[in-house]
Amino acid sequence: MKAAIRNNGLSLFFGLIFLLALLGQALTGHALFNEEQLASGLEEISFGQYLLSSNFAVDVAENWQSEYLQFLLYIFATVWLVQKGSPESKELNEPGLESDKEQLVGEYSNAKSPKWARVSGWRRTVYSNSLGMTMGLIFLLSWLVQSIAGNSNYNQEQIQNFQQPVSWPEYVASPEFWNRTLQNWQSEFLAVGSMVVLSIYLRQRGSPESKPVGCAHDDTGTTG
């Protein structure tokens, strides 16, 4: 048990704090929602009702889609783009998909290589892009949930204010939708860009996201 916890410590840690943060968001969101309900002369709802509401769904989904968009773009950008001095970058002379030998596929695979890395054809192509494809799918699904839940939530507010509801295509084209979306996107892009640039000059001893403390600023693709 101790070995399993140690070997999976990173995923267990982030899984735990994710669940705690999600619970905290749900509890505080429920309290805030009921405060607004009372201020508008409406009835409070239960915690279970709030968890199933479009209000909660849109807040969760819009954060998820921006996070997965960040990873999706970063995965594909780092295939072709490099940044001198950053441990987040490949070596300056190594942009691109790399050779089969470097990627350990086909005839260069070994006994521990995944089965689909050892074969040719569509299976290797799919597996070679499976990380980006999965991130892209999660992004699209969470973006779809955000847009549907956001449309429902927006229409509830429209009805409460005696205004006309809008269709899903109208909502997706509205300033309301894109304002909520771009607020999250810009923060994610800033965070990734900051990590790429700051890791050129700053260090965190022992972290694979940082260069070794004594590495030169222009050392590229080196991790601690």
N, C-alpha and C positions, 0 to 999 in steps of 0.2 A: 504493500500500500504506500509506504513512504517513497519507494522508488518511482511508483506511478505518479505520485504528486509532484516529485522533483522533476521527472522527465516531461511533465505537462504543465509545469508551473506557470508559464506565460499565458497559455490559453485559459487555465483555470482562474488566474488572477483577473484577467480582463473579462471573462465570462461572469465572474462574481460581481465585479464593480458595475458591469453593464446592467445586471439584474437589479442591483441596489439602486442605481440611478434611474432605471425605468420605473421601479416602484415609487421612488421619490417623486418623479415627474407625475405619475398617476395620482398620488395622494395630494400633492400641491395643486395639480390641475383640477382635480375634483373640488377642492376647497375654493379655488378661485372661480370656477364655473358656477358654483352655488351662490357665491357672493354676488356675482353678476346677475344671476337669476332673481335673487331677492331684491336687488337694486332696481330691477325692471318690473317688479311686481309679479314674478312668475314663481312656480313651485320648484323646490329643490329636487334633485334626483339622487338616487342611491349610487354608491361606488360602483356597483356592477353595471348599472345603466351607463355611467360615465365611461367605463372601459369599452363599452360597445358603441359609444357615440362617435359621430363624425368629427367632433371637436378633438377628441383624444387621438383618433386615427390620423387626422391630417397633421397634427403636431409631431407624431412619431414618424410618419412616412416621409415628411419633408426633410427631416434630419437624416434619415437612412439614405434617401436617394442622393443627397449631396455628398455623403461620405463615400458611397460606392462609386459615384461619378469621379470623385477625387482619385480613388485607387485605380479605376479603369483608365483614366487619362495618364496617370503616373506610370502604370504598367507599360502602356504602349509608347509613351513619350521616351522612356528610358531605353527602349530598344534602339531608337535612332538618334536621339539627342544626347549630348554629353555636356558636362560642366567641369571645367578645369579646377582641380583642387578639392572636389566634393567626393566624399565616400559614397554618396547616393548615386554617383555616376559610374558607368563603365570607363575603362581606359580610353583616352582620347582617340586612339587609333583602332578602336574596336566597335564602332557603331554597326548596327545591322543585326541580322538573324543568327550570325555565327555559323561555323561549319558543322557538319554532322559529327565530326570527330570531337569538336569542343562541346557539343550538346549531348554526346554519348547516345546517339540514336543509330538504328539500323545495324550495320556491321560493326560499329564502334560501341555498341551497348555491352553491358556486362551482365553477370548472373543476377545482380540486384536491381537492374533496370526494370521499370514497370513494363508489363507485357506489351502495351500499345506503343511504347518507345522502341521496342525491338522489331516491330512489323513495319511494313511500308503501306502506302496508299492513304485512304481517307482517315483511317483510324489514327495513324501517326499525325496527320494534319490536325485532326480534332484535338488530340491530346496535347500537341505542341502549342495550341492556343486555348486550352481549356480554362486556364486561370482568367484570362481576359474575357473570354466568352461568359463565364459564370458571373464575374463581376458586372459585366454589361447586362446580363439577364436580370440580376438582382436590382440593378439601377432602374431598368425599364419597368419592372414590376412595382417597385416602391414608388416610382414616379407616377405610375398609373393609379395606384392606391391613393397617393396624395391628391391627384387631380379629381378623382371621384369623390373622396371624402371631403375635399375642399369645396367642391361644387355643392355637395349636400349641406355642409356647414354654412356656406355663403348664402344659399337659398333660405335656410332657416332664419338667418338674420334679415334677409330681404323681406320675408313674410312678416316677421315681428315688427318691421318698420313700415309695413303696408306698402311694400314695393314689389315689383314684378320679379319672379324668379327667372333665372337664366338657364339655358341648356348647357350641357357639358362642353361642346365646342366653343360656345360663347365665353364660358368661364376660363377655359384654357387660353383663350386669346385676350383675356382681360388683364388690366394692370394689377388687380388684386392677386391673381395667380403668379404672375411673373415677379411682382415685388417680393412675395414670400419666397419664391424659388431663388432669385438672384441674391437675396440677403444671405442665404446659406452658401451658395456657390462661391461668392467672392471671399468669404472667410476661409473656405477650404483651400482655394487657390493660393491665398496669402500664406496659410500655414505651410503648405507644401513648398512653396517658393522660399519661404524663410528658412525651412529646414535645409534645403539644398545649399543656400548661400551661407548661412551661419555655420554649417558644419565644415566649411572651408577653413575658417579661422578659429573656431572654438572647439573644445574637446570635452568629452565625458569619459573618464577612465573606465575601461572594462566594457563599454557598450559597443556592440557591433554596428550601431548607427553612427559611431564616431571613429575618426582616425586615431591611431595610437598617439598618446600625448606628445611624443617627441617628433612626429612626422612633420615634414615641411608643409607649408600652406598650399603649395602647388602639387603635392602628391595627389593623384586622382585614383579613385576606385579602391583605395586602401581602407580596410576596416580594422578596428581594435579587437 
